[in-house]
Amino acid sequence: MITEEQVRNTLKAVKYPGYSRDIISFGLVKRVTVTGGAVSVGLTLNSGNQDVARQIKADAEQALRALPGVTEVAVEVSQPSAGAASGSNPWSQQNRVPGIRRVLAIASGKGGVGKSTVSVNLACAMSHLGLRVGLLDCDIYGPSIPLMMGTREKPTVTPADKMVPPMQYGVKLMSIGFLIDGDQPVIWRGPMIVKTIQQFIGAVEWGELDFLLVDLPPGTGDAQLTLCQTVPLDGGVVVTTPQEASLGVVRKGIAMFQKVNVPITGIVENMSYFVTPGGERVEIFGHGGGKGESKRQNIPFLGEIPIFTQIREGGDKGVPVTVSAPEEAPGKAFLTVAKAIVEIYK
């Protein structure tokens, strides 16, 4: 006789399109009913992408029909309505974190483009503008937010067993770096990373926030999709550098957000150019790639961040330039981007 456990084990072979993880581990299977040889499964997707829904349904049906003893298969897929899917935020109020008005993911297709530097300075810039801001470090293997924000304070725990995020420079923070000792490496498999990110969203007392910025690890893997399945994202900010090698991978990051139906807030071009002490402008990595890509993709261009020594020094010292010198050129560059983002979500 077929059991529910057998059905769920069979569905572990069904991958979410474009990713290595299965629909069981992502928590998409909400109902399994077995009556003799008849199997009925209910799935719930947070994405309104119809192509994704059709592929998952077809793959699930194929896998279940191959299960010995199955005579009838019914797979129902629920997802946001077509009207919601075509809007700016297909998630609507689904899975909203109480008290958080907007959740923005800061992403890049590759490492080394300064994504965490941008995340830290945007968070502090928004705080400088008078907004209530949180910053979540989802880079489990290489957390850098504690260093860049200059704090190793561990979160306290409420009587309801929720973590209270430490605050630095007016920004509420959460990172695996606050929970491990020194340079201890995190050697985890995917499911542990997924669980940790889910806890950082649901088991943290974020309070009232205008924006929660989420610093994603580079790439388009488990952490990114877990976040999309855990909390409704209002948008994704994509960080790039001007050269084509970076832009080629950034396009994959844009495609990732589009696949899970997350609106693209815009592109930030980091390391745009360098101005020598003599006033000469040097375009070390080329120039204009980010703006050109935004035009090709028909998404907003949020601004350029030139190369300033003060930006690097601020990250190393744990005092972001938007905190130490918000009115000087390096700080103003990030404030310009922050204002552009705030204007989009007025």
N, C-alpha and C positions, 0 to 999 in steps of 0.2 A: 504494500500500500504506500502511495506517495505521501510524504510528510512535508510540512511547511519548511522544515530545516533543509530538506533536499532541494526544494524550490529556491530558497534563498542562496544555497551553495551554488546552484546552477546559474543564478543571475550574477554571481561574482565574475562570470566570464564576459559579461556585457560591459564594455568600457564606455565612459563618457566620450563622445566624439572629440578627437583631437588631444586626448589626455590618456595617461597610462593607468589611471585609477578606474575602479568599477562603480556601478550605480549603487551597489550595496554600501560600500564604504563612504560614499557621499551622502547617504541617508535619503536617497530619492525614493526607495521602495517603502511605501506607507501601509500597504495592505497586501496580504497573501491569503487566499481562500482556496482550500482543496476539498473537493467533493468527489470521491471516487477517483476517476481519471480526469475530471475537469479541474483545471487550474485557472484561477482568476487573480490578477495582480493589479494593484493600483499604484501609479507613480505620480509624484508631484515635482515639477520643475519650477525653479525660480526664473528661468529664462523664458522669454516669449518667442524664441527662435523656433519657427515651425520645422525647419529642416532638421534641427537637433532632435526635436520631439519625434519626428517620423523615423529617424534612424534608430533612436533608442527603442522605440516600439517594435520596429522590424527585427532588430537584433535580439530583443527579449523574447519575442514570439518564436524566432528560429531556435534559440537556445532551449526554450521550454518544450518545444515539439520534439526535440531530440532526446528528451528525458524518458527513459523506459517507463511504460505504463500510462503515459499521458495520452488522452484521447481527445481532449478539447482544451483550447487555450484562449483566454481573453485578457488583453493588456489594455488598461485605460490610463491615459496620460493627461494629467491636469497641469495647466500652466496659465500665466497671466493672459487676460483677454486680448484679443487683437487690437482693440482700441488702446489699452494700456501699453501693449508692446510697441506701438508706434509712437508713443509719447516720449517725453524727455526722461521719465523715470518709470519703467514698466513694473517696478516693485511695488509702487504705491505705498500703502502702509504695512505691507506684508513683512513680517519679521523685523519691524522697526525696533531699534534700541531705545527704550524710554529716555527722554531728556536730550537726545542727540538730534539736532536738526539736520545736519548734513554730514555724510561720510564720503570722503574723497580718497581714492587710492593713488599713490605716487609710484609710478612704474617705469621700467625701462626694459628693453629687450636684452640688454647685455650689461655686464659689470663695467666699472671704471668710468662711467659718465657723470658721476657726482650726484647720483640720485638721493642719497642720504643727506648730503650737504644741502641740496635743494629742499628736502623735506624739513630739516631742522630749521633752516632760515625762513622758510615760508610759515612754519608754525609760530616762530617768534615774531615774524613780521605781522601776522594776523593778530597776535596778542598785543603788539604795539599799536595796532589800529583800534584796540578796545574790544576785540572779540574774545569769547570764551573758547579756548582751543585745547584739544587733546592730540597727542602724537603716539601712535601705536607702531612699534617696531616689529614687523613680521618676518624679519630676516633671522631665522632661528639659528642657522649655522654661523652667521657672521654679524652679530648685532653690533652696531656702531653708535646707536643713539646715546647710550650712557656716557661714552667718551665725549661725543660732540656736544652734549648738553651739560657736561661737567658734574655729573652726580652718579653715585652708586647706591643711593638710598634704597633700601628694600621696602616694598609696599607693606603696609599694615593690613590687618584682617578685621573685618567687622563681625559682630555677633552672628550675622547671617552668613558667615563664611564667604564674604566677598572681599576681594583685594581692593585696597584704597591706593590709587596710583600716586606716586610721589609727584610733587610739583616743582618745576624749575623755570625761572624767568616767566612765570605766569602761565606755563603750559603743563597740563597733566600728562604724565609719561607712563608707558608700560613697555617693557622689553624683557626678553629672557635673560638679558645681561644683568638685570637686577636680582635674578633668582639663582644664579650660579656664581661660583667663587672665581675671581680673577680671570685668568686665561684658560680656565677649564674648557675643553672642547665639548661641543654637543654632538654626540654620535648616536643619532636616532634614525629610525626608519620613518617612512611617510606617515603611517597612522598616528604616531606620537606627535608629529608636527601638526597634523590636522587637529588633534585633540587640544593641543596647546593654544592654537590660534582661536579655536572655538571658545576656550576658557577666557582668553584675553578679551573677547568680545562680550560674552555673557556673564562671566564671573568677576568682572571688574566694576567697581562703583564709580562710573564716569561722571555721574551727576549731570548738570545742565551744561551742554556744549553747543556752540554755534557751528563748529566744525570739528570733526575727528579726522585727522590726516593719518593715513596708513602707509607706512614706508614698506613697500613690498620688496622681496628679494629679486635679483635679476632673473629674467627668464619668464616662462609661461607654464609653470608646473603646478604641483599640489597646493602650495601656499596660496597662489593666486585664485585658483578655482575654489578652494575651501572658503576663502573670504567671500567670494561671490555667492556661494551656497549658504553662507552663515548669516550675512547681514546685507540689507539692500544698499548698494552703492549708488550714490547720486552722480558720480562721475569718476573718470580716471584722468589724471594728469600724466603725460608721457614726457620723460626727460631724455634729451638726446644731445649729442655734440654735432658739430657741423659736417664732419666727414662722412662720405658715403658708406664706409664700413659700419658706422654706428646707425645711420639711417636705415640701412637694409634690415637690421635686426629690430629696430624700433617699429617697423611696419608689422612685424609679427606681434609685438605688444599691442598695437592698435587693433589688429585682427582678433587678438584674444578677447579684448573688451567687447568688440562687436559681436563675437560668437556668443558671449553670455549676456548680450543685450545691455551692456553698461554704456551710457553715453560718454563720449570723449570730451572732457572739459577743455582740453587744449594741449598744445605742445610748448615746452620750455626748451630753449637752446642754451645749454650750459657751455662754458669755456669758449664763448663766441669769438673773442679776440683779446689781444693783450696790448696795452699802451705802455710804451717804454717811458722811463723818467724824462726823456727828451721830448715826449709828446708824439712819437711815431706810433702809428697803429699797425700791429703785426697780427695777421690772421693765421695763427699757428696751425690750426686744424681746418683751414678753409673758412668759408663764411656763408651764411644765408641758407644752409641746408635745412634747418628747422623751419624757417619761414616758407621755403619752397615746398617742403613736404606738407605743411599745413594747407597750402593752396591746392596741392594735388589731392589731398584727402578731404578737402572742404571742411576743415575743423579749425577752431580758433588758434591763433598764434598768441601766446601769453606774454612773450618777451624774451630778451637776450640777457644772459648773465656773463659779463666779460671775465677774464682771468685777472683776479686780484690776489696779491700775496696775503692781504688781510683776511680773505675768506678761508684760505688754508690754515693760517695761524689761528683763527678763531675756532675752527674745528679741532685742531690739535690741543688747544688750551681749554676747550670746554666752554668757551664764551662766544657764541655765534656773532658774526659781524652785525646782524640786525639787532643785537642786544648792546654790543659795545659801541657801535657807531651807526645808528640807523639813518642819520641824516647825511652821512658821507656817501660817496659814489657807490662803493660796494653794497652798503646797506640799502641805498635807494633802488638799486637794481632789483633786489628781492621784494622790496615794498611795492614796486611797480607791478610785478607779477601777482603779488598778493591782492592788490587792489583790482586787478583785472579779473581774478577768480571771484572775489566778493561781488563784483558788479554783475557777473553772470548769474549768480544765485540770489540776487536781490528779490 
